[in-house]
């Protein structure tokens, strides 16, 4: 793809598979000149294989994410090949369960206000990080949209008609109308037309449903068009009230504006969205978008994304590799949402980041990538944690629509704080951050874990094994920060608890000829039967979304001890190879993220290179998407790291080296320095590191730290088709049970 090309999705042919009509897209040119790197982003990749990403554009970590929605669009709201129902202003991207989708706008000829009355086939679809456009073929209306941080501007090109309409459905949401299995509800709402004159209207709605708290939340909006309507009104339960300018109800409600249009006439609509007030939504609409300058807003959003993509410039990659890389990088910068200044719960001058969906997903790769590239994101999230604790006295592992949500495992804010501390991210009061760690360690760990040393499976707490493992690593991460801050009492207590995962290690448990697995226990210490291959689902006994085969490798703080329990380095390597070859590891989910790189702890970076390369080639693709839900950028950032040549063991500031995927990557780090990563001779076959230098000095250690990375400079790899002895005899990455580990952190 050349620099003056972008992604234009044009239907080529439809194939009926399992009753669903799939459209295959081609890549072509667009008259406008996009930024060169954004042109590599291929947004349909995020729609494949249950990835659940959003096709619509968004500013980096923007509050709004306008996007088309279709009748069976699932949790991302959109299914290729289906008619478009309208355009929602709020989304969550890459999640297992959806949320939002509100303020559905439908441009029409005639007036259809029922949920399915205005579905339209589409053509000439264009999707980029900053801009979306499509033809609504039922009406002959071209719809274009582009976002700011809290607002959206639309440009509708109408045919000649006396029945042109813009319809807003206030009751609609993804949980209520598309992914109904997650229990959506519209509680009530209000609309006011002729707000500040005939061209403006506003309103609010109260909703619940989707992942997160069951408590209702309120969305406010303010909208204005650049053409005075000839008629307007409201509707309730599909009954239109022409000329009615105000409505408050708990029924299916909305409003409409009517126009007479000439052929090719454009009408612009801008919408500000707030979780706090109509007045704030009005300010967003009027201040973030200059007049009705659509192109100005589009260029501003595109410039933000070019700043992101310009931080990782790759050379020598294939076109497919480049498109996957920049698509993954894009999805790494979508969630959580920066809603600073739009906190509906309390007044504060601190940063406010919403839709932490959930930290269980994002602490492993998403946040370490932000430390490396945009540490202000991590700084502001940690400042938000501190502020949340000060005002609410609790900290949920998920935080959605301004409220704590379900806990999928441990208290994983600890790893984000520990990772930031290992990099000494500036702008954080570490004493205040330590209060978050102390609160979690003393008040949010499971009581049984604190009392027994493990979480028993007595039918009271689900996911007893995975929760124990996660709490143990939470304690390890918190202990490392405590040590650095001189908190010796907490350091010793938490470090002791960091070893408690071993209470669930049963050396006699066996599977496929290998002994030693994590296994559930009752409170009296007796073991429960559990097939190590049994894959547990969400909110099930024993393990959360994984098997004992996967979770028995989840000991991020003490691989040295794990290797001993598995029978030594050679046996550990054989076991890892077997588990990956036999598909015993759930590579489509976060607990498996470290498995491909765990070979480094046993001195076998060649196996890390082999399996990492295989996963990147086989499980990530433009036509197959990601291996499962992208999970708020978790999967995307795993790929970005692995492509650069190293993966974080998050919470420690340690990176396990696998080797780069292309000839050259120039990374602009958070501190402004440049790190140039070169892979001499790298190819699909030449995946093994033969030698490595860092700033001209030979480097045989198969791991790195932030100190190594943040100095910038040049990291040079010589790659070859066969394993070498590189990285096999150097000191291993730090582990709790390694006596010399503290000196190497």
Secondary structure as UniProt FT lines:
FT   TURN            3..4
FT   STRAND          8..9
FT   STRAND          11..17
FT   TURN            18..19
FT   STRAND          20..25
FT   TURN            36..37
FT   HELIX           38..40
FT   HELIX           43..47
FT   TURN            49..50
FT   TURN            60..61
FT   STRAND          67..70
FT   TURN            71..72
FT   HELIX           74..76
FT   TURN            80..81
FT   STRAND          84..88
FT   STRAND          104..109
FT   TURN            115..118
FT   STRAND          122..128
FT   TURN            129..130
FT   STRAND          131..136
FT   TURN            137..140
FT   STRAND          141..147
FT   STRAND          151..158
FT   STRAND          161..169
FT   HELIX           174..177
FT   HELIX           180..182
FT   STRAND          185..193
FT   TURN            195..196
FT   TURN            198..199
FT   STRAND          200..208
FT   STRAND          217..225
FT   STRAND          231..236
FT   TURN            237..238
FT   STRAND          239..242
FT   STRAND          246..249
FT   STRAND          253..261
FT   TURN            263..264
FT   STRAND          265..274
FT   HELIX           278..288
FT   TURN            291..292
FT   HELIX           294..309
FT   TURN            310..311
FT   STRAND          312..315
FT   HELIX           319..332
FT   TURN            333..334
FT   STRAND          337..338
FT   TURN            340..341
FT   STRAND          353..354
FT   HELIX           359..362
FT   TURN            363..365
FT   HELIX           366..373
FT   HELIX           375..392
FT   STRAND          399..400
FT   TURN            401..402
FT   STRAND          403..404
FT   HELIX           413..423
FT   TURN            426..427
FT   HELIX           430..439
FT   HELIX           440..444
FT   HELIX           447..452
FT   HELIX           464..484
FT   TURN            485..486
FT   HELIX           488..497
FT   TURN            498..499
FT   HELIX           500..504
FT   STRAND          505..511
FT   TURN            512..513
FT   STRAND          514..518
FT   TURN            523..524
FT   TURN            532..533
FT   TURN            538..539
FT   HELIX           548..551
FT   TURN            552..553
FT   TURN            556..557
FT   HELIX           559..565
FT   TURN            566..567
FT   HELIX           569..581
FT   TURN            582..583
FT   TURN            587..588
FT   HELIX           590..592
FT   TURN            593..594
FT   HELIX           595..602
FT   HELIX           605..619
FT   TURN            622..624
FT   TURN            631..633
FT   HELIX           634..644
FT   STRAND          646..649
FT   TURN            650..653
FT   STRAND          654..657
FT   STRAND          664..668
FT   TURN            670..671
FT   STRAND          674..680
FT   STRAND          688..694
FT   TURN            695..696
FT   STRAND          697..698
FT   STRAND          703..705
FT   HELIX           706..710
FT   STRAND          713..720
FT   TURN            726..727
FT   TURN            736..737
FT   TURN            739..740
FT   HELIX           741..744
//
